[in-house]
Amino acid sequence: MVNQHQTIPFLDLHKINGRYQEVFKSCFSNFLDSGRYINGSSLQEFERAFASFCGADYCIGTGNGLDALTLILRGYMELGEINPGDEVIVAANTFIATILSIKYAGLKPVLVEPDEKTFNLDVQQIEKHITDTTKVILPTHLYGQLAQIKEINEIAKKKNLLVISDAAQAHGAKINNDHLAGNLCDATSFSFYPTKNLGALGDAGAVTTNNKKLADIVKSIGNYGSPKKYRNDYLGVNSRLDELQAGFLLEKLKDLEDDNRFRRKIAKRYLSEIKNTKIRLPFWDGLENHVFHLFVIRVANRSEFCEYLDEVGIGYLIHYPIPPHHQKALIEFSDLSLPITEKIHKEVVSIPINITLENPQIDYIISKLNQY
Ligand SMILES: *Cc1c(COP(=O)(O)O)cnc(C)c1O
């Protein structure tokens, strides 16, 4: 039984990482003893392990997910494949970081509506936004579900564009065992922010690609533009994946497949057992292309629904309450009319889905949602 007065937390990071208490302590102890605190053997090992997990040739650790995306874009610019001011097609309902990376690289974000069914970039809308200066299609695999990458790659091939994806929420999402987020397009960014499916105990991120030139340049730009000690070829930044975090991530990577499977199991229960005409459930075709970073439902009267969740003690978050083009920081897009994006932002609510949920809690969530 779930105690009525005890809230089911949206996410309990302490409990999630509690599973690793002993092994993390020994990680730290080895790290301390190593005397090498940046770019050590754990980072190398993690980069190898994560590349192999994704089926990609290269993985480069970065300071966070935002930097991973920015470094990919800057890398392609240094390689001469993208020029300053070129356009990048991006989903209008993505997390703001995706759009910021385009701005920081000196490129122009072109916001395109998502497909209401999947929340991902609507492939039918892409071609009409392609101009002479479009160079990149940048889909986010939002909430953990792969974007329609096959169709996007086809458009890109026809129009000679790059495809770069933001997989910050989709570690391990796959079409099959050979085709995973991380090897589905030209380059992919990941975030290991603590709440992600593969989360560190601080900030961390990575780039994966099969392109050696891009991998080398991303590595250099993230390390002061230095391909070799004391030689600086690019105006680089300091964005490295921390050695200690790499050690933690190596341990957690071992459980990622199981964790994703567990999330899908909860999703399957929600999708078959939540039956309430006031609640619109997310679309999922039941395959492994979704790792349910978030389980996002839609309700017409969100504030009333959230009050109800507060009353019955179910944690929730909203991803996201304000669309990027309505943010003050992105005032340049404020005149855009993006009705689907705007409607989604008014209606979405994320309910708990993570590896610490126990059956009585899942039962409780389902029954309370059915009673709403
Ligand atoms: C978390 C996230 C990012 C940013 O990652 P950070 O590590 O916080 O920089 C980018 N895009 C999406 C879709 C995210 O969810």
The ligand as an ORCA input file, in Angstrom:
! r2SCAN-3c Opt
* xyz 0 1
  C      19.416     17.908    -20.906
  C      19.292     18.323    -22.317
  C      20.269     19.079    -22.969
  C      21.402     19.758    -22.262
  O      22.224     18.966    -21.544
  P      23.160     19.614    -20.418
  O      24.058     18.499    -20.053
  O      22.285     20.079    -19.316
  O      23.909     20.742    -21.058
  C      20.129     19.329    -24.316
  N      19.069     18.873    -24.998
  C      18.088     18.166    -24.414
  C      16.954     17.686    -25.236
  C      18.163     17.876    -23.049
  O      17.175     17.176    -22.476
*
